[in-house]
Amino acid sequence: MLDVTRLRVLDALARHGSVTAAAKVLHYSQPTVSHHLARLEAETGAQLIQRVGRGIRLTQAGQLLADRAAEIIGRIDAADAELAAHVGLTAGRVRLAGFSSVIGSLVPRAVAALATRNPGLRISLVDTHPPEALELLRAGTIDVAVIFRYDETEPEPDGIRLHHLLDDPVYVLSTRRVRALSTLRDDTWIAGCERCRSHLLALCAEEGFEPRIGFASDDMVVMQTLVAAGLGATIMPGLALRAHRTKGIVASELAGSRRHVYAATYGEPPDPPATTALLVALAEAAAK
């Protein structure tokens, strides 16, 4: 019996013309694509591709099978979409990943509203950073990733669709009111991990100084506790302050500084009914 995964590989190769392009579309490595093609040739007993210079092309047998593969895959995908529409929100599932401050603020309202409207829907939630959430999304482990990005953030990988939820203001936290970051140039700073502090460094650079980082933590409770104890200053988005706020800190909004919060999905529209319902619930929660 022919393997559907290998038929998808052959179909991608026929449509895109090279192992490299097929691997990119399928999110496989090139050796994986070559392995599936070799296995498919072994299963069929036919030579399906031939080398042409540095590239490849389909043989007559390969083109015949690729044409049938496109029909088979189309029917499978159509059946999957029809079944999802039939099951709808009565017995389906939807899987969500998000970062800690959004899980501590708007996500619970969205998930609770979705569960109330659709009691038969199974909902799961993972707390993780945006890069990891996008990897889970591309791997098909989750259906929606709630992520944030700043203006200087690198673009998302191909195939990721972003649904804007809100623009989250950024605050500087200290024990006194702050009008500009430059007034804290001589203070000790509390920053996130090496990959999470880029926005702080960019903001300070715009003010003409490099922050002296004395403490590192990605835990918003720890960061606020250190500020309240007078051990330093930090920056924090509004959603994090909404999720938790320690007594003794003063939060001053930084004019013009925002992080943009999105719900991300993967692949071509339309989304399955359960995913669409979750996107609606997240947008409603963000609007409040």
N, C-alpha and C positions, 0 to 999 in steps of 0.2 A: 504493500500500500504506500502511495506517495505521501511524503511528509509535508504538511501545509507550510511549516516554517521555511522549508527549503524551496517550496514553490514561491513563497514571498520573496526570497532572495533572488530567484531567477527572474521574477517579474520586475523587481527593482533594477536588476542589471539590464534587462531589456529596455526599460523606460529611461534609464539614466546613462547607459552606455559605458560604464566603467566600474571596476571593483571599488575604487575609491569613492565614487559618487553613491553607489549602492550602499556601501558601509555607512556613509554619512547620513543618508536618509533613514536607514534602519537602526541607526545608533549602535552598530556593531563595529568591531575592529575589522581591518582588512583580512587578517588571517582567518577570522571566524567566517566571513563571507566565502573565502576560498575553500574552507573546510566543508561548508554546506554544499557548495557547488560540486566538489569532488564526491561527496556522499550521494548527491542526487544522480550523478553520472553512474556511480556504482549500482544504485538502486534500479535505474532504468536500463543499464547496459548500453547506453548510447553516449557518444561524444556530443556534448551540448555547447561547448565553447571552443574556440581556437585562438591561439596567440597571433596577433598581427602587429609586428614591431613591438612597441612597448605597451600596446593595448590589447584588447580582446574583442571578438565579435561572436555572435551566436551562429552555430551551424544551422543547417536546415531543420534538423531534429530539435535543436535548442529553440529555434523560433516557433516551431509548431507547439512545443510544450509550453513556451512562454505565453503564447496566445491563449491556450487552454487555462494556464495558471491565472491569467488576468480574469477570465470568466469565473473560475472557481472562487478566487479570493473576493471578487465582487459579490458573489452570491452569499458567501460566508459573512462578509461585512454587513450586507443588507439584512440578513437574518438576525445578526447580532443587534442591529439598530431597531428592527421591528420588535424583537423580544424585549429590549429595554423599554421601548415605548409602551408595549403591552403590560409589562410588569409595573412600569411607572414608579410611583412613590409608595406603593402598598407593601412591597416586599423586597425592595432593592437595598442598596447600601451606598454610602458616600464617605470618602476618607479625606480628612483634612489635616494639614500640617501648618503650623504658624509659629511665630517667635513669641517669647515670654510675655512681653508687655501687651501685645494684642490679645493673647490668650487670657491675660488678667483683666481685660477691659471689655472690648466689644464682641469677641468671639463667643463667650458664654451666652450672651443675649441672642445672638444669631442661631446658635445650635439649639437653644431652648425653644425658640420660636419655630424652628424647622421641625423639631421633635413633636411639638404640640400639634402642628398642622398635619404631620404625617407620622402617626404613632407606629406604623409598621416599618418605617425606614430605619436601617441600622447605620449609626453614625459613629465614626472613630476619629480620634484626635491625637496628634503627635506634636510635642513641643520641641522645636529645633530651629537652628539659624537658617536664614534665607538660602544660602548656597546649598546646604544639605537638603532643604525642602525642595529646591528645584531639581536636585538629583533624584530624589524620591519621585517627583512628578514625572520626569523623563523616563524613569524606570517602570512607571505604571504602578508603583506601590501606593500612591495616593491619587486623588482626583483633583484636589484644589490645594494650592499652596498660598498662604497669605504671607507676603514678603514686603520689605521696604527697600527703597533706594533713594540715594541723594542725587543731586544733579551731576556729580562727578562719578557716579557709579558706572562701571562697565556695562554695556548692553547685555541683555539676557540671551541665552542660546537660541538658535533657530528653533522654531516650532512652539515657542512659549508665547501665549497670548495673555496680555495684561488687562485687567478690569479695574479701573481706578476706584478706590474706596474713599480716601480722604488724604488731605495734606496735614501732617502732624507738626505743630510748631515745636521748636527746640528751645530749651531753657538752660540758663547757666544757674547752677546751684551753689550757693555760698551761705555764709551766716549774715550777710548784709546785702542790701539792694545794689545791683550792678547795672550800670548803663552801657558799658562796653567791655569786651574781654580784655582789652589792653590794660584796664585798671588792675587786672589780676596777673599781670606778667611776672611778678615776683613771687606769686603764691605757689604752693605745691599743688599738683593736679592729680586727680584720680581718673584713671582712664581704663577703657576696656582692654581686652587682649590685643596682641599685636595687629591682628587683621581687623579688629573692631574699632580702632581709635583713629582711623583715617579722617573722619569728618572733623573730629576735634583738632587734629593737626592742621587740616585745611583752614578751619576758621581762625585759629591762632596765627597761621601764616599770613592770612589777609590782614590781621591786626599788627603785623610786623614783629612777631616774636615766636619763639619755640617754647612750648610749655615744659616745665620741669616736672616730670611725672614721678611721683613718689609711691603711688599705690596702683595696683592693677586688679580689676575685678569686673566681671560681666553681670554680677548680681546687683540689681537695682536697690535692693534693701541694704546690702553691705555698703554700696557707694553712698547712699543717703546717710547712713549711720556715721560714716567717716566724715562727711561734710558737717553733720550736726555736732560732731565732737570737735570741730574746728581744725581738722587735720588737712583740709585742702578743699579745692573747688572741683566741680565737674560739670559736664553738660548732660542733659537728659531730655528725651522727647516727652511730649505731653501725655501720650498714652501710658508711659511708665509712671508718671506722676498720678494719673488717674487710677492706676492699679494699686499703687502704694505711695504714701507720703509720710515721711518721718517728721515728727515735731522738731522745731529748732532750725529748719532749713528755710532759706528765702529763695524762691524761684523767680528769676527775671527772664522774661521772654526775649530772645535774640531776634531783632527785627530782620526779616528777609531770609531767615534760616528755617527750612522746612525739610522734613523727610516725607517722601511720597509712599503711601501704603496702597498696595494692589492685591487683588486676588488673581492668582495665575492659574491658567489651565494649559493643557498641552494638546497639540494636534489641530486638525481642521474642524471648524464648526459644522453642524450643531453639536453642542454638548449633550450628554445623556440627561434625561429629565431630573434625576436626583442632583446632578451637578448644577444644573440650571437653577433648581430650587434653592440650593445652598448659596449660590451667587446672589440671588435675590435677597435672601435672609441677611447675608453679610452687608449688602448695600443698604438695606433698611436700618440695620444696627449702626452702621457708620453715619447715616444721615441724622441719627439721634444724638 
